[in-house]
Amino acid sequence: MLLPFSFVYRVIISLRRFYYKHFSAVKFPVPIIVVGNITVGGTGKTPLVICLAEILKKQGYKPGVISRGYGRKCKSGSII
């Protein structure tokens, strides 16, 4: 019953991937790890980021964490 919606979803995701692959304007000289999903809260994203940062530090990397911040008042991002 939901099969037609899955095709629509697949087309949308394919277009999105194509756009980001071919028209992405920002290229970073360092690896980027993005932790996030559609769910707003309660899925363990913050503990995962803390764990990843600690693991990377132990391996000699200098991780930086940038948080967009859900529900923030200011327009600019915050760097933790």
C-alpha positions in Angstrom: 0.0 0.0 0.0 2.9 2.4 0.7 5.0 1.2 -2.2 4.1 4.2 -4.5 5.3 6.5 -1.7 8.6 4.7 -1.5 9.2 5.4 -5.2 8.4 9.1 -4.7 10.8 9.1 -1.7 13.5 7.4 -3.7 13.2 10.0 -6.5 13.4 12.9 -4.0 16.5 11.4 -2.3 18.2 10.7 -5.6 17.6 14.3 -6.7 18.9 15.6 -3.4 22.1 13.4 -3.6 22.7 14.5 -7.2 22.3 18.2 -6.2 24.8 17.9 -3.3 27.2 15.9 -5.4 27.3 18.2 -8.4 26.4 21.6 -7.1 27.8 21.7 -3.6 29.8 25.0 -3.3 31.7 24.3 -0.2 34.7 21.9 -0.1 36.5 21.4 3.2 40.2 20.4 3.5 39.4 18.3 6.5 37.2 15.2 7.1 33.7 16.1 8.3 31.4 13.8 10.4 27.8 14.9 10.6 25.7 13.5 13.4 22.0 14.1 13.0 18.7 12.8 11.8 15.1 13.8 11.4 14.2 13.2 15.0 14.7 16.3 17.1 15.6 14.9 20.5 16.1 11.9 22.7 17.9 9.7 20.2 21.4 10.0 21.7 23.1 12.3 19.3 24.9 14.4 22.0 26.4 11.4 23.8 27.5 10.0 20.4 29.3 13.2 19.5 31.0 13.3 22.9 32.1 9.7 22.5 33.4 10.3 18.9 35.3 13.4 20.0 37.0 11.5 22.9 37.9 8.6 20.6 39.4 11.0 18.0 41.4 12.8 20.7 42.9 9.5 21.9 44.0 8.8 18.3 45.8 12.2 18.2 43.2 14.2 16.2 41.9 17.6 17.2 38.2 17.4 16.7 36.0 20.4 16.6 32.3 20.3 17.3 29.9 22.7 15.7 26.4 22.8 17.0 23.6 24.5 15.0 21.5 24.3 18.2 17.8 23.4 18.2 15.6 26.3 19.4 18.3 28.8 19.6 17.6 32.5 19.7 20.6 33.9 17.8 21.0 33.7 14.0 24.6 32.7 14.0 25.9 29.3 14.8 27.8 28.4 18.0 31.1 26.6 18.3 31.6 24.4 21.3 
